[in-house]
Amino acid sequence: MKLGLFLAALVGLAAATAIVGFIGVDGVFAALSGMGWRGLAFLCLYTAIPFFLLGTAWFVIDEGAPLRHWAALIWARVIRDSGSELLPFSHIGGFVMGARAAILQGVAPATAFSTTVVDVTTEIIAQLGFTGLGLGMLIAALGLHSSHNALIGAVSAGLLVSAGGAGLFLVLQRRGGGLIEALTARFIPAAAARAGELSRAVRALYQNPARICAGVVIHLGAWIASGVGAWIALKLAGAQISLASVLAIESLVTAVRSAAFVAPMGIGVQEAAYALIGPLFGLGAELAVALSLLKRARDLAIGVPALLAWQGVEGLRLISRKPALATGEAE
């Protein structure tokens, strides 16, 4: 499994390199230089807004959550995304890391994992709406009778399949407790004995549809806020492109990345999506790929310190437990 992920990452890296070479190394890096440190610094600071919204969306789905869990879940969301973006794991690995980070901040294990399951669901639903927005803009930009009908059809089909999958996932959560227990045993063996408790906690969260809807709306706001950040970064680089066009690009690139979830960190997939979709909305391929590379630099600048801090907390916790274990053994 690890060898497969390593090979997939190498293939993705080779693909990304080939894309940059095909477009033109000089052009891509000239565009990247145009964004410069100012663009990177802006994206790093601006990312606080989407993370605040993502943590809030996670927080609101649990009616009984104390206010102190709000900040804990925002931090846990940073860890979840950093793990998914920077480590060669599946997205489920990132989900587990985020839940673990929440637990270290005082959230009960059953609450951390059950709210993670529901939060992921609300995010998927919100992403469907965001992709639908991009599809509508794509049709408006290209028309229904154009040479890009195949692209429109592929996006439409992908949206329908994703919607069906999200609906099935939602039904299984509410009625298929066995699935949750099986997934818990597979990915969180230590919690397998409490899988039934997790399943009941998930079903209880769905008893408050208003909070579920609030989570979806806030997640959609986070997707849009992320697109606004990309637009401002492009404007800082001198790009003449509308906010609507950037939102369309971001929504479609996100959809492509989600469809290719097996690609570790989306390497190659993200760059190809930007290079193909950007020009359809008037964004040059060089600048589009430069934006992708700038986002990866941002992920490194934020994710590496966050993951190191999280590991530091884990290490301190293990060190503090050793004397207690030694004392217990002596007794």
N, C-alpha and C positions, 0 to 999 in steps of 0.2 A: 504493500500500500504506500509506504513512504517512498519507495523507488519510483512508483508510478507518479506520485505527486512531484517528485524531483524532475523526472523526465518531462512531465507536462509543463512545469515551470520553465525548463530549458527551451522547450518548443515555443512557448509564449514569448520568452525573451528574444529568441531568434526571429520570431515573426515581427515583434515590435521594432527590432533593429532593421529588419528588411523594409518595413514600412517607412521608417525615417530615411533610409537610404534611397528608396524609390521616390519619395517626395522631394528629397534633396536635403542633405545634412546641413548645408550652409543656410538654406531657407528656414528650416525648423529652428536652428539655434539662433538665427538672427531674430526670429519672432520671439523666442524664449528670452533673448537678451532685452528685447523691447519691453517685456513684462518686468524683467529684472527682480532685484531684491525687494523693490517696493511692492510688486505684485504678490510675491511670495509672503511677505510680511502681512500684507492686507488679508490674504486668504487665511493665514494662520489665525489672525485676530478675529476675522469675521466668522470663522468656523464655530466660535463660541455660541453664536445665535442658533444655528441648526442643532448643535448639541443640547442647548438649553431646551429647545422645542422637543427633541427626541426624548430627553429625560423626563420632560413634563408629560408627554404622551404615555410613557411607561407608568408614571406616578398616578395619573388620574384614573386608570382602570381599576385600581384597588381602593374601594370605598373606605376601608379601615386603615389605610396607610397613615401613620403619623407624619407630621410636617417634616420632621428631620430626615425622613426617607427620600425626600425630594432631591436634595443635593447628592445623596448617596446613589440614586438611580441615574442622575446626570453623569456622575463620575463612572458608574458601571457601564453606561452607554459608550463613553469614550473608550473604555477597555474592550467592550464588545466589538466596536468598529475597528479599533486598532488591531486586534487579533485577527479579524476577518481580512483586513487589507494588507497586513504586513507579514503574516505567518502562513506557511503553506498547509493550512488546514481547510477542512470544509467549513461552510458557514455555521454548521452545528457546533464546531469547536469554538467559534467566536461567541455563540450564544451561551455556551457553558462557562466560558471565561467571564462574560459579563455578569452572569448570575453569581458566579463565585465572588467577583468583586463586590457585588451588592451584599452578599452574606458577610464579607469581611467588614462591611460598614454597618453591620447590625441588623440587616434584614433577615427574617427567619428563612431557613432553607426552602420550606414548602412554598412560602410566598414568593421568594426570588425566582424559583423555577416555574411556578404556575403563571406568574405575571409575565415571565419571559415568553412562554408559549403564546399567551393571548396578545402580548405586545407585538410579537412577530407577525401574528395574523392580521392585526390592525394595520401594520406597516405594509403588508402585502396588498391589502385592499386599497390603501391610500395610493400605493404605487400604480395600481390598475387605473385609478382615476388620473394620475399624473401622466401615464402613458396614453390614456385616451385623449388627454389635452394635447399631447404632442402629435398624436395621429390626426386629430382634427386640424391642427396647424399645418401638418404635412399635406393633407388633402387641399387645404386652402391655398397653399403655396404652389403645388404642382398641378392641381386639378384632377378630376377623376378620369379624364381621357388624356393620358400623357404616357410618355415612354417609361414612366416610373410606376406604372400600375402594379408591376410585380413586387416592388418594394412595399407599396401600400397594402397589397394583398397579404404579404408575408407578415407585416406588422399587425394587420387586422386579425389574421389567423392566430398569431402568437398571443394577442390580447385575449381572444376568445378561449384559447387553451388555458392560459394563465387564470382567467376568471373561473373556468370550470374546476381547475385544480385548487384554487383558493376556496371555492364553495365546498368541494369535497373535504378539504382539510378542516374547514370549519365544522362540518357535520360530524366528522370523525372525532373531533375534540369534544363536542357536546354529547355525543352518543356512543363513541367508541373508546371507552376507558381502557380497553385492552391494548389499543394501539399506544396510548401514552405510557402504559406500564411496560410494554415491549421496548419502546424507544428509550425509556429510562434505564432499563436493564442493559441495553446495548451501549449507550453513551455515558451513563452515570451509574456504574455498577454499585458504588457505595450507597446509593440512594434507592436501590432496587426494592429493598424491604418496605420502603415508604411510598412506593409507586401508587398504591391505592389512594393514599392521602393526597398525593399530587393530582391525581385524576379528579378527585372530589373538589379540590381547590380550584381547578380550571373550570369545572362546571359551575361552581358558585360564582365565579367572576362574570360569567355570561348571564347571570340573573339580573344584571344591571345594564340593560342595553344602552341607556343614556351615556354611561361612562365609556362603553365600547365605541359608540359613535363619536364621542369627544376625542378618544384616542385616534380614530381614523382622521378626523378633521385636523388635529394638531400635527399628525404625521404628514398630511398633505401640505400643511403650512411649512413644515420642515423641508420637504422636497422643493417647494417653490422658493423658499429662502436660500437654499443651496444654489438654485439656478440664478437667483439675483446676484449672489456672490460671484459666480462665474462671469456674469455680464459686466459687473463693475470691474473685475480684473481685466477683462478684454478692453473695456473703455479706457482704463489706465494705460493700456498698451497702444491706444490710438485706433482701435478697431471701430469701424462704423457699422454697427449692427444693432438691431432693435432688441429690447428685452424679450418681446414675444418670440423672436427667432431663437434666442439663446435658451429660453425655457423649452422650446420644441426640441432643440438639439439635445439638451440635458435629459429630457424625458425619454427620448428614443435611445440615447446611449445607455441610459440606466436599464431600459428594457432589454437591450442586447446583452448587457453584462449579466443580468439576472437569468436570461435564457442560457447563457454559457457559464452557469455557476460552477461547472466542473473544472474550469480553468483556474488554477491557483492565482489568487490576487487579480484575476482578470488580465494578466499580462498578455499583451498582443491583441486581445479582444477589444479592450478599451481604446487602444490606439487606432485600430482598424475602424472601429465604429465612428470615432471622431473624424477620421480622414474621409470616410464615405458620406457621413451625414452632414458634416459642417458645410461643405460646398453647396448642398441643396438649399441652404438658407443664407447663402452669401458670405459664409465664413471660409476664408482660404484654408486649404488643407494644411499648409505650414503652420498657421496660427492655431488651427484646431488641434493638431498633434502637440504643439507647444503647450496649449492649455492642459492637455492630458498629462504631459510630463510635469507641469507646474503643480498639478493636483497630487501627483505621486510624491513630489518633493514636500508638499504640505503634509501629506500623510506620514512621511518619515519624520518631519520636524515635530509633529504632535504625537504620533504613535510611539516612537521609540522611547522618549522620556516617560510617557504614560505607562508603558509596559514595564519599564525598568522600575518605576515607582511601585507598581502593583506587585512585582516580584520581590521588591524590598520588603513590603508589608508582609507578604507570605513568608519570607525568610525569617523576619523578626518573630512572627507568630510561631514558627516551628522551633526557633531557638528558645522562646519563652516557655514552650511546652515541655522541653527536655528536662529541665530541673524538676518540674511537677511530676513527670513520669518516673524520674529517678527516685524521688521521694516516696512515691507510691510503691515502687518495687522494694525499697528498703524497708518499708513498713510491713 
